[in-house]
């Protein structure tokens, strides 16, 4: 999964505020609790 910043920003701009906040909260939790590899695996599973 190779995503550049432009693609990421475009994706984020399409989400509504509530979804965006939930996604950011989820990401913060993952960053606090996991190492990089398990975060990547979680993201791949969610697709």
Buried (B, 14 or more C-beta within 10 A) or exposed (E): EEEEEEEEEEEEEEEEEEEEEEEEEEEEEBEEEEEEEEBEEEEEEEE
